């Protein structure tokens, strides 16, 4: 029981971090691509950047997906916690790279 509670606590922090990284990514993309002179490297997002759908996707759909992951945590934690950790770590590295290359 205690182990499961700690896993849920760990999952909640991972999902919060992913949500924060997503928000930072949205504002950095707005700053660098929409208002700046850079281009979007992600071919899946390049068509959305600069449109209202980009804000809808990044600020509504992604947080809704994270909330969904929290609601299905009983089946998620045992099977996929490693993938959630990996995604959070990869997003953290992307944010460090973006900060180091474009803002430092």
C-alpha positions in Angstrom: 0.0 0.0 0.0 2.7 2.5 1.0 4.8 1.5 -2.1 1.8 2.2 -4.4 1.2 5.6 -2.7 4.9 6.6 -3.3 4.6 5.5 -6.9 1.5 7.7 -7.3 3.3 10.6 -5.6 6.2 10.1 -8.0 3.8 10.0 -11.0 2.1 13.2 -9.9 5.4 15.0 -9.8 6.4 13.7 -13.2 3.1 14.8 -14.8 3.4 18.2 -13.2 6.9 18.6 -14.5 5.8 17.5 -18.0 3.0 20.1 -17.8 5.4 22.8 -16.8 7.9 21.9 -19.5 5.1 21.9 -22.0 4.1 25.5 -20.9 7.7 26.7 -21.1 8.0 25.1 -24.5 4.9 26.9 -25.7 6.2 30.3 -24.6 9.7 29.6 -26.0 8.2 28.6 -29.3 6.1 31.7 -29.4 9.1 33.8 -28.6 11.6 32.1 -30.9 9.5 31.0 -33.9 6.4 33.2 -34.0 7.9 36.5 -32.8 11.5 35.7 -33.7 13.5 34.6 -36.7 13.8 30.9 -36.0 12.0 28.0 -37.6 10.2 25.0 -36.0 12.2 21.8 -36.4 9.4 19.5 -35.5 7.6 18.5 -38.7 4.5 17.6 -36.9 4.1 21.0 -35.2 5.5 23.3 -37.9 2.0 23.6 -39.5 0.4 24.5 -36.2 2.9 27.1 -34.9 1.6 30.6 -35.2 -2.1 29.5 -35.5 -4.7 29.4 -32.7 -4.6 25.6 -33.0 -1.1 25.6 -31.6 -2.2 27.2 -28.3 -5.2 24.9 -28.2 -3.0 21.9 -28.6 -0.2 22.9 -26.2 -2.3 24.6 -23.5 -5.5 22.5 -23.6 -5.0 19.1 -25.2 -1.6 18.2 -23.7 -2.8 19.1 -20.1 -6.0 17.2 -20.7 -3.9 14.2 -21.7 -1.8 14.5 -18.6 -4.9 14.6 -16.5 -6.2 11.5 -18.3 -2.9 9.8 -17.4 -3.5 10.7 -13.8 -7.0 9.2 -13.9 -5.8 5.9 -15.3 -2.8 5.8 -12.9 -3.9 2.4 -11.4 -3.2 0.7 -14.7 -0.5 3.2 -15.8 2.0 3.0 -12.9 2.8 -0.6 -12.9 3.2 -0.9 -16.7 4.4 2.5 -18.0 6.1 4.5 -15.3 9.4 4.0 -17.0 8.1 5.6 -20.2 6.7 8.6 -18.2 10.1 9.0 -16.6 11.8 8.8 -19.9 9.5 11.4 -21.5 10.0 13.8 -18.5 13.7 13.4 -18.7 13.8 13.9 -22.5 11.6 17.0 -22.1 14.0 18.3 -19.4 16.9 17.9 -21.7 15.1 19.7 -24.5 14.4 22.6 -22.1 18.0 22.7 -21.0 19.1 22.7 -24.7 16.7 25.4 -25.6 17.8 27.6 -22.7 21.5 27.0 -23.3 21.4 27.6 -27.1 18.8 30.4 -27.5 18.7 32.2 -24.1 22.1 32.0 -22.5 
